Amino acid sequence: MESAPGIKNLITDIPGIQVGHAEDNEIGTGVTVITGDKFFSAAVDVRGGGPGTKETDMLSLENSIGRADAIVLSGGSAFGLDACSEVQDLLRQDNKGYKVGKAIVPLVPGAVIFDLNINDEPHVNIIGKHSPWRKLAHKAYKSANTDFLLGSFGAGCGATTATLKGGQGSSSWSQIFSNGKKYTVGAIMINNAVGNPLLNEGPHFLSAHLEFGNEFGGYGTSNDIYDNILRAKRLPPTIGKKEIFDNISSNTVIGVVATDAPLTRSNLKRLAIMAHDGIARSISPAHTPMDGDTIFSITTCQDIKEQVLENVDILALGSRASDCVARACNRAIYDAEEVGNSKPGWKKFFQSK
């Protein structure tokens, strides 16, 4: 097929990208690191009202740098930003970074989710002591390769959504563009949303029409009418009777979209903007005051000064990036398993075909 997911259906189908992750189930948190042999041209777009980020200003188009030597996605809320510092130290040891005279400064943007309520007591014990997120970041960076796990791993370890356990998901897509060349786009997402990823009570996903094969259960689409009142007032009856938004102050969706296409920084910004549509298509509601929804966009094709691709190709890449984000968000839910006192996983209640 000329248009289909990559071989692994992961963001690492893009040559030059590696992912590592580490998690601590006792604490209920983790770290995911996206890195490679070379730096990435990068941009970012933040749509949530409560973001936790680091080094995002340097990716703004009006500023000079627009690159990243690695990107870190972490649990731990603001405490988890320590993970970026650990990865920066490790990159420096590997002689990677932005050269300024004789100095080498690794540039490591990052974003965090709130997962401090997964296992309350362990978090109470570790806050104010040596950060576990540096240790997790060290392990994640050292384990980076082209194969990684989905579900309750990495920064997805302590992730939850309004209805079910959240997690770490990824997907990819390759196709031929108008210049006759084949490019790949992919996403890795940490789904810790305020909203509900299901159509009403489930098992169908809100964006089930985007599924390729059986990547998130194979249930396909549903003829049910979306019932906002039902969804907003209670959880699916098979899951429990708790109110659906009992922890709405403590969630967010973060991730990275990537490609090997030759994109300028302005193109990358547009890619990140369009990619957010994937969150809105797979989670309802999205981009709320309590979310910190943040998407980084990167390309492994470096030092592009002028736009090479036609606008129609930028449009197509952005559309595919949005699809990949939605599919990755769904795969995060589909593969997640309960951690500590978190909400239960999708597979506990719904049999996949």
N, C-alpha and C positions, 0 to 999 in steps of 0.2 A: 504494500500500500504506500502511496506517496504522502498520505496524510494520516498519521496515527501516533499513539504514544511511542516514546523511545523504548529501547530494549528493556530497561529496568523499570520504566514508568516512574522515575525518580528525577529530582533536579540534577543528579549526577550523570544523567544521560548527556548533559552538556559537557564536552571535553574541557578539562582544566578546573573542574569544580569537585571538591571533596567535602564530605560532611562527617563530623564526629560528634558523639553525644555521650553523656554520662548522667546517671541518676542515682538518687538515694531514696529508696522506698520508705525507709524508716522516718526520714524527715518529710518526704513527700515533695521533692523538688528535683530539678535537673538543669542541665546546660546543653545547648546545641551550638556547634561552631561550624560555620561555612567558610572554607578557605581554599587555597589552591597553590600551585607553584608560582604564580605571578599575581600581581595585584589586579583588582577589578576596577573598572570605571563604574561609578555608582551614583545613585540618586535616592531620594526618600520622599514618601508622602505620608503624612499623619492625619487621620480622620477622626480618631476617637477623642473624647473630651478629657480623658485622664491618662495621658501617655507617661511612660517611664522610659527615657531614652538617654543615649550618650553619643556625643560626636555627630549629631545630625546637622548642626549648623554648617559644618564644613562641606556638606553635600548640597547645600542650597546653590542654585544656579548663579546667584550674584557673587558667590565666594570662589576662591581660587583653586581649591584642591580637587574635589569631586572624585576621590578614589578611596578604596578601602583595601587593606591587606587581609582582612578577615571581617566577618560579621558575626556577632554573638547574639543568640536568642536565649534568654535565661528565665528561670523562675526566681522567686525571692523578692519580688517587688523591688524597691530602691536598693535593698541590700544586694540583690543579684547583679547589680551593675559592676560589682567587684570582679565578675567574671571577665569583663572586657580588659581590665588591668592585667590579669593573669595571662590572657592570650597575647597582649601587647608584650609582656616580658618574654614569652616563649618565641614570638616572632623575632624579637631583637636578638635572642640567642641564635636563631637560625639566619641571622644577617638579612632579614627581610624588613622593608619599610621605606619610608619616604626619606630620601637623602637630602640633607641640608648641610652643605659643606662637609665636614668630617662626621657629622652626626647622622644617625639613622633613627628615624622616628616611625615606628609602626602605627598605622592609623586603623583603629578598630571601633567602628560604630556598633551600637547594640541597642536592644530593646528588651523589656522585661514584662512578665505577667505577674499578677497577684495570685499566689498559691499558698499563702501563709496559714490558711485555715484547714488544710488537708489533714494534717496531724498536729493538733494544737500544741500539745505538750512539748514535743521535740523542738518546735519552732521557738517556744518560749525559752527553752534551755540554750539555744544556740545564738539568739540575737544578742548582740553586745559582746560576743566572744569572737575568736578568729573565724573569718567567713568560710563556710563550707563551699560557697560558690566558686572560690578560687581553686579549691581542690578539684571540684567537679569540672571546671573549665580546663584545668591541666590535663585531666584524663580525657576529656572530649577532644581537645586539640591533638593529643598524641595518638588518638584512635582514628583520626580522620582518614577516610578512604571513599571509594565509590559505592560501597554497600552500607546501608544503615537500616535501623528498625523503625517501624511506624507504631503508633498507638501511645502507650504510657511510657515513653522513653524520652531521653533528653529533656528539653524544656517542657515537653508535654507530660512529664511524670505526674505533676500535681494539677494539671489542667482540668477544668470542669466546664460544663455549659449549663443552661437553665434546666435542662431535662436529664442529661446523661454525662458520664465521664467524658472529658475532652482528651486531647492528646496531640501528637505530632503526626502530620500527614504530608505526603508529597505526591507529585504527578509531573508528567511531561507531555510534550506534543511536538512532532516534527512535520514539516511540510515544505513543498517547493514554493518559492515566492516569484514575483514577477520578473526578477532578473535571472530566473532559471536556477538559482542556487537554493540549496536546502539548509534551513536553519531550524534550530531546536529552541523551544522555550520551556521552562519548568518552574515549579514552585515548591517551597517547603513552608508549611504553616503550622503554627502552634495555636490550636483552637481552644480557647479558654473564654468563650463568648458569654456575654450577658444573655443573649438571645437563645432561641430554640432552633436546632438544625433539622428538626423533623417536620413533616407535614402533619399538623394536628398531633394525634397520639402516636404517629409512626405506624409501621416500621419504615415507611417511605421517607426519603430525604427530601428536603425542600427543593433541592436542585437535582433531583434524580434523573432528569432528562439529559444531563451532561455525562452520565455514567458510560464508561467504555468497558465492555465485557461485564464482569462481575466484581469490579474493583471496590465497590462498597455494598456488596450483598446481593446484587442482581435482581432486586425487587422491581426495578424499573419505575415508571411513572404511575400515578394514581388518578382516578377520576373523582376523588373526593374534592369537595369545595373547601378551600382554605378558610378555616374558621378562627378569626383573630380573637374572638371573645373566649372561645374554648382554650386556645393556646395561651392566652394571657392570664387566665385565672387559675389553671391547675395543671399539674403534671399529667402525663399519660397515666390512666388508671392502673395499668400494670406496674407502674414504677412507684407510686405512692400517693399520699394525699397532701403532701406539703405544698405550700404556695410556690409557684414557679419562680418568683423573683425574691426569694428569701435572702439572697446574697448578691444583690445587683451592684453593690459598691465595690466588688472585688474581682473584676474580670477584664479580659482584653483579648484581642486576636493580633498576633504579630507574625511576620514572615518575610520571606525573600522570594522575588521572582528573578529569574536569570535567563540569559540567552547567549548564543554565540554570534548573533547578528551584529553588524557594524552600526552601533547606535551612538549618537552624540549625547552629551549630558542632557540636552533638552529633550531628545528622544526618550532617554531613560526616565526622565521625570514624567513624561506622558505615559510611559509604560506602567509606572508605579500608580499613577492616578487611575488609569483604566483597570489595573489589577484589583483595586479596591472594590470594583463592581462584583468581583467574585465573592467577597465577604457578604455583600448585601444580597446576593442571589442565594447563598447557602445558609444564612443566619438571619433570623428575624426576631427582634429588631437589630439593626447594626449601627455602628458609629454613634453610639449613645453617649450621654455625658459621663457615664461610668466606665465605658470602654476606653482603652488606650490604643485603638487600632492603628498599627504602623506597618507599612510595607516598604522594604528596601528593594531597589531594582539594580541589577548588575549585568555587565556584559564582560565576557572573557576576551572580546576583541578590543584591543587597547588603542589609545591615542587617536581617536577619530575626531578630527577638527571640524569637518563639514559634513552635512547630511549626505549620505550615500544612497540610502534607500528612498524610494518614492513614498509619498504620504499614504498611499493605499497599502503599502507593506507595513508601515508603522501602525496603521489601523488594524491590519490583520494580526500583527504580533501582539498588540494590546488586547484584542479580542481573545486570542488564544491564551494570553497570560491570565485574563479574567477567568476563563474556563478552568485553567490549571489551578488557580487559587480555590475556586469552588470545589473542584474534585479533591484537592488536597485537604481542604477543611472537612469534607465528608469522610475521606479515608482515615483521618485522625480519629473521628468518632467511631467508625466501623471497627478499627483495630484496637481501640483502647480497652483496657481492663481496669477493674477497681483497684485503687491503691489506698491503703489505710482506711479512713472513714469517708472516702470520697463517694460521689454518686456512682451507681453501677454502670457497667459498660453496655453498649448496644447489644452485643451478642448474648448477654445474659437473658434478654427478653425476646429477641427476635431471631428466628432461625433463618439463616441465609439459604438461598436456593442452591 
